[in-house]
Amino acid sequence: MCAAQMPPLAHIFRGTFVHSTWTCPMEVLRDHLLGVSDSGKIVFLEEASQQEKLAQEWCFKPCEIRELSHHEFFMPGLVDTHIHASQYSFSGSNVDLSLLEWLTKYTFPAEHRFQNIDFAEEVYTRVVRRTLKNGTTTACYFGTLHTDSSLLLAEITDKFGQRAFVGKVCMDLNDPFPEYRETTEESIKETERFVSEMLQKNYSRVKPIVTPRFSLSCSETLMGELGSIAKTRDLHIQSHISETRDEVEAVKNLYPNYKNHTDVYDKNNLLTTKTVMAHGCYLSAEELNVFHERGASIAHCPNSNLSLSSGFLNVLEVLKHEVKIGLGTDVAGGYSYSMLDAIRRAVMVSNILLINKVNEKSLTLKEVFRLATLGGSQALGLDGEIGNFEVGKEFDALLINPKASDSPIDLFYGDFFGDISEAVIQKFLYLGDDRNIEEVYVGGKQVVPFSSSVKETINLTASSPHPPPFPSCSMVFSTECSLKELDIWRALKASWKAHCINSTLCYTSERSKIWMLLETLGHLFIVVHF
C-alpha cells in the first residue's frame, strides 16, 4: 500500500544521471530511478533495484516509468552567470578591438537602439530561445539602460520558462558615447521602478538584479545608492571587475581614494553574498580575500577574455581563496551563446596557464563541468535550489542524446560497455551542441521542445525580417535633403536598405507593410518623373 501523504509525481525516469557534488566533480549514476513531484522538485534518486520499494512508497506503476535509451543521459541544466541579452544582436561579430574601444565602437551604439521596444522584443525573444535550446536553464542577464525593454526581457524569459536574473543597466558616466547614459537621478529612479514593477509581476523563477555596468561608468553617488537599494530590497547585484589592465588603471585614476578596484565596490555596499562580478582577471590575492570575506562570486568568461584579448583568469587561484565561481558566456564579447563553448574555453585557458608554468596543474573537464552546473548555481546563490540532482532540489535538467539525428558526434563500439561510458559524456561536452539536447526541463516543466504558445511567439518574431524605424532626413543624410525629390527617394531607400542589410534588424509585420508600400511608391515616383 502506498503512502497517502505523498504528493503526486509529474515524472519518473529510469536511466543514467550525470551530475556533480562538492566531493565529486562528476558522478555517473547508471540505472537509477529519479522522481519529480508536481511542484517540480526531485523526490527520490535511487538505484533501479529499489523500484518496488519506491513504487509502494510513491504509488506509481511500472508503465508510468520512462526508460531512457542506453546511450541517453540526464545532466543538470547549464547556468550562465554572465550574459548581455542585448548584445546578442551582434554576437559572432565585432571582436576585433580591446574592451574599452569595443564598448565605444560597437556595444554602446548597439545597446542604445533598445529604446525601440519592437527591436528589443525581437532580439530578446531570439536570445532566450537560443540559450534555452542550447541548455541554459538559468541565465544572469544584463539588459540595457532602458527600463521598459528590460522589463520586457523579464516577461519574455518568464514566458519561455527559463530561470533568470534580469538587470536594468545603470550608468551615469559615458564620455565616449554620451548619447547612451542617464543622469544620476534618472538611473536611481528608473532602477527603483524596474525593481518594483518586476517584483509586482511575482514571476516564479525570474528575479531582478541590481546592475551597475562597471565602476568606470558609474559615479560614487550612483554606486552608493544602488548598494542601498540592493540592501533594502535584499537583491542580487551584478557588475564587471578587473577585466583588462587598461580598465584597472583607469579605475585607479578615476577613484584615487580607493585601495583597488574591489574596494570601490566594497565601500559602496556592492560586494555582498548576493554579488556576482564578471571576469576578475587581474584581482590580487588581497582582493580575492575580500571576495571570500564578503561571500561574493566571480563569473569566469573565458571566450570573452580571449576574444577581446583581455586576459586569463586563474580559476585555481580563485578556488584556492575559496571564492565562489561559475562560468559565463559574456555574449557578445564572447562570441558564442553556448555554455558548452564556455566549458571548452575554460579548459583551454587553464591549460595555457599550465603551459606557461603559472600553475602546476590544469583544471580537468570534470571540474569545469561542475563549474558550469553546481558552481554556477552557487555563484548565483541558488545552490540550495538547483545545480545537481540532490533530493529536494528543483529538476532543472537536460536530456542528452549523443546519437541524435544529424549529431556532430560519432560513436563507436568501444564507446559502450553495457550502459553509457564516461567517454561518451566527454564526447558530448567537447563535441556536442543543441542537436544533442533533446529536452530541457526547468523546475520540472519541459520547456524544450517549445510549447505551442511559445512556438506562436517565435513564429511571429521570426517571420518578420524587416527594416528599422523609418529614418528622418536629419538621421540619415544631412546635406542630401537639398536634392531633388527623386534623388532624395533614391538616397533614402539605398541608405535604409543598406542599414537593414548590415544590421540584425528584424521586427514587426507593420514595418514590413511600410517597406512594401515604400517599394510601390518608389516605382510610382519613377514612372511619374520619367
N, C-alpha and C positions, 0 to 999 in steps of 0.2 A: 504494500500500500504506500502511495506517495504522500509526502508531507503537504498538508493542505495550505500551510502558510507560505509556501514557496511561490515567488512571482512567476508569471508565465514567461516562457522563453521565446525570443524572436529568432534565434539561430542556434543550431548545433552543428558544429563542423568536426569532421574526423580527418586527420592527415598530419602534415608536418608544419610545425610552427617555429619560426626563427626569430629570436629577439635577443636583447641584451639585459644583463643585470649589472649591478655595481661590482659584483665579484667576477663576472664572466662577460667579456666583451661581445661574444656571440655564442648563444646557446641554441642548439638544434634539437628540438623535441619531436622525435619521429613517432608516428602512430599514436597521437594524442587526441583527446576529445576536448573541445572548447565550447562552452555555453555562454550565450549572450542574452541578457534579460530584455524585456520590452523597453526598459529605460536606457538601454544601450551599454550596460555595464557587463563586464566579464564576471560570471558567477562560478565558473569552475574551469580548470585546465588540468586534466589528469590523463594518465595512461589509458589507452583504449581498453585494457584489460579490466578497468573499473566500470565498464559500461552498464552492467546490470545494476550495480550499486547506485550509480548516478541516475539511472532511469527510474529506480524506485524513489529516490530522493526528490527528483525534479519532474516526475510524471511525464516522461516522453517515451515515444515508441521508436523502435529501430528505423521505421520508414521515415521518421522525421529528421534523421541524421543525414547531412550532406557530406558525402565522402569525396575528398579531393583525389585527383589522379596522382599516380606515384611520382610524377615529375613536377607537380604543383606544390606551392607552399605559401603560407601566410607570413608576412613580416609587418612590423609596426609601420604606421604612416610616417612619412618623412616630415621633418619640422624645419621650415625655412625661417631662420631667426632674423633675417635682414633682406628685404626686397623692396625696391621702389616701383610700385604698381604703375605710376605714370610713365616711367622710363621704358616700360615695355614697348611703347610706341616707336622707339628707335633701337631696341635691343638687337644685337647681332651686327651692329654697325658703329662707326664713330668711336673706336677705341684707339685712336692714333695720337692722343695727347696725354700729358701728365694731368693729374687730378684737377688742380686749380684752373688750368687752361680749359680742360674738358668741361668743367662746370659752366664756365663763362660762354664758351662757343656753342656747346650742344645742349647741355642739361637745362639751364635756366630758361632759354628760349622755348624748349620743348615743354617744360612744366608750365610756363606762362600761358600756353594755349588751353589749359584745363579750366580756365574761366568759362569756356564754352561747354555747357553741360552735355550737349549731344556728343561731342567728341570724347568727353570723359566717359560717357556711357559705353561707347564703342570700345575704347581701349580697356576699360576696367572689366567689361564682360569677357573680353578675349583673354586677359591675363589670368583671371580667376579660372576660367575654363581650361586654359593651357596648363596651369600649375596643378590643378586637380588631376587632370588626365596623366600627368607625369608623377603623380604620387604624393604631392604636397598636401597633406591633410591639415597642417597648421602653418599659417604664414603670419609674419610680423611685417605689416605693410606701412610704408611711407606713402602718403597721398601727396598733395601739393598745398600751397597757401590757401587754396580756395575751399572754404568751409562746405559749401553745398555739394561740390563734386566729391569731396572726401566723405561726406555723409552718404552719397550715392555709392561709393566704393563699399562702404559697410553694408548697405542694403543689398547690393549685388552679391557680395560674399555670403551673406546670410541666405539668400535665395538659392545659391548653388549648394549650400550645406557645408562650406569649408569653415574650419575653426580658424579664428584670426584675431589679431590686434590690428586696429586701423588708427593711423595718426594723421591729423591735420598738421602740416609742416609749419613751423614758426621761424621767421627770420625778419629782423628789422634793420639789418646791415647788409648791403649788397652794392657796393660801389661799381663793380664791373658790369652789372646789369641792373640798373636802378629801377627799371620798369617792374621787376619781379621782387618786390619786398613790401612789407607792411610798415605802418608806424608801430611804435611800441604799444600804444593804447589799442590799436586795431588787433594786433596779434593776441594780446591778453583777452580782449573782449570776445574775439572770434573763437579762441580756444575754449573759453568758458561755454560759449554757445554750442560748439561742436560736442563737447563732453556732455552737456545737459541733454541735448537732443538725442545723442546716441544712447545714453542711459535710459531715457524715456521710452525708446524703442524696445528695451528689455530683450535684446537678442540673446538667445541661449548660449551661443558659442562665439559671438563676435563682440569684442570689447574695445573701448577707446584707450589710446596710449598717448601720453604727453610727448610731443615731438619737436624739441628744438633742433634745427637742422645740424648745426655744429657751432662751436664757440666763435668761429670767425664770422658767422652771420647773425649772431645774437648778442645784444648788449647785456651788460651785467644786470640792468634793471629787468629786462625781459627774462633772463635765465632765473633770476631770483623769484619773480612772480610765477613762472612755470613750476619751479620747485615747490612753491607754496600751494599751487593748485593740485599738484600730484599728491602732496602730503595730506591736504584737507580732504580730498576725494579718495584717497588710498588707491592711486592709479599707477599703472606701469609707466615707464619712461624709456624712450629710445633716442639715440643720437649716434654721432661718429666721434672717434678719438684716435689721434696719433696714427693717421693713415699713411702720411708721407712725411719725409724730413722737412720739406718746404712748409707744410701745414704746421708742424711742431714749432718751427722757427717763427712763423707768422703769429702764432698764438702767444709766444714769448713777447713779441714786440707789441701786440695789441693789449696784453694783460700782464705788464711787468711786475705787478704787485703779488702775483701768484707764484707758487713754487714751481709748478709744472702744469701740463695740460689737465691731468687728473684733478689737481687742486682747484682748477676753475669750476669744474662741475661739482666737486665735493662741497666747496664753500657756498655754492648756490643751491644746495639740497637736491641735486640731481643725480646723486650716486647713492642708490638705496638697494635693498634686497629685490626690488622690482625693476631695476635698471638693466638694460642690455645695450652695450656700446659696440658698434661695428668697428672692425679692423684691429686697432691696438698694436700695430706692427712695431712701434717704437716706444712702447711702455717700458719704463725702467723697473728694476726689482722693487724699488721703493713704491712705485705706483701700483704694481701688482699686489703688494702687501695691503695697500689701501683698498683695492678692489676686494680682496679677501675679507678684510675687516668689515666692509660695508655690505658684503654679500652680493655685490654687483656682478654682472655677467659680461662675457665677450662673445660677439658673433664673428666667427672666423670666415672670411670671404676670399678664398684663395684664387678664384678665377679673376675677380676684380683686381686683387693685389698684383697679379701677374699681368693682366691685360693693360692696366694703366701704369705699369712699371712702378708700383707704389712701394713694395717691399715684401718681406716674408715674415709671417707671424710664427714664432716658435711655440707651437702648441704644447710641446713637452715642458717648456719653461712655465707656461701658464698653468698647466696641471700640477707642476711641482709646487707652485704657490697656492694650490687648492682653490683656484678661481673657476667658477662655473663657465662652461664654454659649449657652444653649439656651432653649427655650420649655417652659412647664408649664401644665397646666390648673388646678392647685390646687383640684380638687374638695374641698370644696363651697363654699369661699369664692368660687371661680369656679364659676358655676352650670352650666357646660357641661363635659361629659366629652370633647368633641371637640377634637382638635388643630387641625382646620380653623378652629374658632372662635378658638383661640389665635393662629393666623396672622392672622386678620382683625382681632382686637383689637390685636395688636402694631402693625399698620399704622396703625390709628386713633390709638393713643397717640402714635406718632411724628409723625403729622400734627398732633395737638393741640400738641405741643411746638414744631412749626414755626409754627403759627398764633400761639402766644404768644411767638414770637421767642426761644425758648430755644435753638433750633438754626437754622442757616441752610438746612438741607435735611431731608428726611424719608427714612426707610427705604423702599426700594422693595419691591413684592410679591416680587420675585425674591430680594432679600436676606433677607426674612423666611422664604421657602421654605427657604433654606439653613439658617437658624437652627433650623427645625423638623425638619431631617433631619441634615445633616452637623454643624451646630453642636451639636445635642443629643447626638450620638454623641461629639463631642469633650468636651463638658461632663461626660459620664459616663465618660470615659476609654476609650471604645470605638471611636474613630475609626480605629483600625487594623483593626477587625473589621467594622464596618458604617458606614452613613451615605451611601454612594453606590454606584455600580456599577463601581468600580475592580476590576480583576482581582486575585484573592487574597482579597477580602472575602467575607463570607457574604451570601447572597442574601436579604435582608430587603426585601420589595417589595410594592407594591400594584398590582393591575391595575385601571385606571380606565376605566370605560365611560360617557362623557358622555351616551350615547343609551340608557342602561339603561331597563328598564321602570319607568314612573312616575318618571322622572328629574325633579328640580327644575330642570333646565337645558333651555332651549330653544335649539336650534342652527339657524342659517340658512345659506343658500347661501354667503354671504360668509365663513363660518367655515372653509370648507375650500377649499384650493387644492392638490389632489392629496393629500399627506399632511397630518397634523394641524397646525393652526396654533397659534401661541402664544396667540391669543385664546381658543381652546377650553381650553387649560391654565389660563388666568386665570379663565375662567368656572367651571371646576371648583373652583379654590381659593377663589373668592368665593361661589359658589352651591351647590356640590356637597355631598353628605352620604353616609351609608353606603349609600344606594341605588346610588350610582355606583361603590362599591368592590366589585367583583365577586369578587375573590380576594385573599387575604392570604397571604404567604409569610414564614416565619421560618426562617433557616438552611436555605433551600432546600426546606423542607417546607411544603406548603399547609395552612394552619390555618383558613382561612375560604374556602368553606363548611366548617362544622364536621364532623369525622369522626363516625362512628356512635357511638363510645364517649363522645365529648364530648356529643353530642346527648342521649344517655341521661341524662347528669348534668344537663344543662339541663332536660330534661323532668321529672325527679324533683323538682328545686327549684321549677320554675315551676308545677307542678301542685298546690302546697300553700300557698295563701294563708291562713295560719292565725294565730290569736291568740298572744299572748305566753305565757310560762310562767304557770300558774295562780297568781294572787297570794294571799298570805295576808291575813288581816283587817287586820293592822297595816300592810301595804304600801299598802292602798288606802283604808281607812276611818278608822281610829282610833275615833271615837265611834259609828259605825254598828254596832259589834259588840254593843251593848246592845239592839239592836232585836229584834223577834220573828223567828222563823226565816224566815217568808215575806218579811218586809221585808229581811232580810239577803240572801236569794236575789235579790230584785229589784235591790237596790242593787249587789250583786256583779256580776250579769250585765250591768247597764247600764254600770257602770264599766269592766268588762273589754271590753265591746263598743265603747264609746267610745274606749278606749285603742287598740284594734285599728284602728278606722276612721281615727283621727288619726295613725297611725304607718305605717311601712313594714314592719310585722311580717308575715312570711310564711315559715313553715318547718315542715317535717316532718309526715308523714301521721299520726304518733301523736297530735299535738296536735289534728289535725282530728277524729280519733275521740273525743278527750276533749270537744271542743266539741260534737259531735253528741250525746254521752252526756249532757252537761250540759243541752242543749236538752230532751232527753227527760225527764230527771229534773225539770227545771223544770216541765214540763207536768204530770207526776205530782204534784209538790208542790202545784200549784194545785188539781188535782182533789181531793186529799186534804183540803185546807184549806177548800174551798168545797163 
